[in-house]
């Protein structure tokens, strides 16, 4: 995985601050592969709790991550208890690295 320990800590801290202690975070895509270079940071956030306003939480996550990690390309995917299954969730779980 091509994230520094400081970046991992910042992502975990942001996830817990926004979604609580039960959140699971997975980095996937090119940053999950040690043999690749560059690329954006693809993050999959998963919680078993239903979210009242998923769009608001997505915006809060994206903004908080930008503040913590700096101005870089970050893709955020969020699954809560009410989100229907999607292929991207399976891909992130299968190919990603849990943080």
C-alpha positions in Angstrom: 0.0 0.0 0.0 1.4 3.4 -1.0 0.3 5.7 1.8 2.5 7.0 4.6 1.7 6.2 8.2 0.8 9.8 8.7 -1.7 9.6 5.8 -3.2 6.4 7.2 -3.6 8.0 10.7 -5.2 11.1 9.2 -7.7 8.9 7.2 -8.6 6.8 10.2 -9.0 9.8 12.4 -11.2 11.5 9.9 -13.3 8.4 9.4 -13.9 8.0 13.2 -14.6 11.7 13.6 -17.3 11.7 10.9 -18.7 8.2 11.1 -17.9 6.9 14.6 -15.8 4.0 15.9 -17.5 1.3 13.9 -16.4 2.6 10.5 -14.3 0.4 8.3 -12.0 2.0 5.8 -10.4 0.4 2.7 -7.9 1.9 0.3 -8.2 0.5 -3.2 -7.2 1.2 -6.7 -3.6 2.1 -7.6 -2.7 3.2 -4.1 -3.3 -0.3 -2.8 -0.7 -1.7 -5.2 3.0 -1.3 -4.3 4.2 -1.8 -7.8 2.3 1.3 -9.2 3.2 4.9 -9.1 1.2 8.1 -8.6 -2.6 8.0 -8.8 -5.4 9.4 -6.7 -6.4 8.0 -3.3 -9.5 5.8 -3.6 -11.2 5.2 -0.3 -14.2 3.0 0.6 -15.9 3.9 3.9 -18.4 1.4 5.3 -20.7 1.6 8.3 -23.4 -0.7 9.6 -25.4 2.4 10.8 -28.0 4.0 8.6 -27.2 7.6 7.7 -29.9 10.2 7.7 -28.2 12.2 4.9 -25.6 10.3 3.0 -24.8 13.2 0.6 -24.0 15.5 3.6 -21.8 12.8 5.1 -19.9 12.3 1.8 -19.3 16.1 1.6 -18.1 16.2 5.2 -15.7 13.2 4.6 -14.3 14.7 1.4 -13.8 18.1 2.9 -12.2 16.8 6.1 -9.9 14.5 4.1 -8.8 17.4 1.9 -8.0 19.4 5.0 -6.1 16.5 6.5 -4.2 15.3 3.5 -3.9 18.4 1.4 -5.2 19.4 -2.0 -5.0 16.1 -3.9 -7.4 13.9 -5.8 -9.4 11.8 -3.4 -12.3 9.6 -4.4 -14.7 8.7 -1.6 -17.2 5.9 -1.7 -19.6 5.4 1.2 -21.8 2.5 2.1 -24.2 2.7 5.0 -26.9 0.2 6.2 -29.4 1.6 3.6 -27.1 1.7 0.6 -28.1 -1.0 -2.0 -25.4 -3.4 -3.2 -23.1 -2.2 -5.9 -20.3 -3.8 -7.8 -17.8 -1.1 -6.8 -18.2 -2.2 -3.1 -17.3 -5.7 -4.0 -14.3 -4.6 -6.0 -13.0 -2.3 -3.2 -13.4 -5.1 -0.6 -11.7 -7.7 -2.8 -8.8 -5.7 -4.1 -8.3 -3.1 -1.4 -6.3 -2.9 1.8 -8.1 -2.3 5.1 -6.8 0.6 7.1 
